[in-house]
Amino acid sequence: MRPHLPLNALRAFESAARHLSFTRAAQELNVTQAAVSQQIRALEERLGTSLFKRLPRGLGITDEGRALLPVLSDAFGRIEGVLKQFEGGHFHEVLTVGVVGTFAVGWLMPKLKLFREVHPFVELRLLTNNNLVDLAAEGLDFAIRFGEGVWPATHNEPLLDAPLTVLCTPQIARRLRKPADLAQQTLLRSYRADEWNLWLDTAGVEPWTVNGPVFDSSRLMVEAAVQGAGVALAPPRMFVRELQAGLLVCPFDQQVKTGSYWLTRLKSRRMAPAMALFRQWILDEAAREMGATGREHA
């Protein structure tokens, strides 16, 4: 039968090694200095090696102590992190989601209160990006991305269609009688270079060379349009508040689909309880919105 781990002694060693002081370790652990010294002495006897060097002017740590310290610090840190999640008698799970910025501000953030009301014990952490994301390197449970859903390393589920159309201020819209009139305006561009050509072709207009400023975020591009800097091509679904406030209008009905928003996760990632809850919630919310849009257009 394996003997029990001397947890109190290990805790005393970790604290003393971190502070290089028995006195400060005793203060941190709320015990006497003699108790810390006794625990460490018992641990050294158990291991058959010295963990500290008792120096005339302080405390040093041996090579054996240096090998043990990072393992214990990591283990105690992880235990403490889990215990902190038991707040109010409930286990709080942390869920980390990387979200393309336009979707985060335009769709997800207005709905976070709903998620919190339904799942109050899931601590959601959002990290925004410009559609370039590495789930493994960034420690993400999910990433919400825009595109065709052909990322091979991830499991990809469609959330929302997001066709693009022309967005501009009401003042600029008054100068736009037909799509060809856009040739007289500054056309704001995203990093996806073919979007304007696709829209112009859909509108039955011979494309021309577009030389407007380029943005790495649709959110920034549309903010420039709100400021009157030009005309944007963006998904109106993500800018409902600006449209409802009259800051922007859609002068033309033509839309072009260049991709959708997708919920992605690593194929190798085990589905934790919090992940399952968030996945079902966001899929339901997206389906509800897509269904409502379909009824409006029926």
Secondary structure, DSSP 4 states (H G I P E B T S, - for coil): -PPPP-HHHHHHHHHHHHHT-HHHHHHHHTS-HHHHHHHHHHHHHHHTS--EEEETTEEEE-HHHHHHHHHHHHHHHHHHHHHHTEETTEEPEEEEEEEEHHHIIIIIGGGHHHHHHH-TTEEEEEEEESS---HHHHT-SEEEEEE-S--TTEEEEEEEE--BEEEB-HHHHTT-SSGGGGGGSPBPEES-TTHHHHHHHHTT---------EES-HHHHHHHHHTTS-BEEE-GGGGHHHHHTTS-B------B---EEEEEEETT----HHHHHHHHHHHHHHHHHHHHHHHHH-
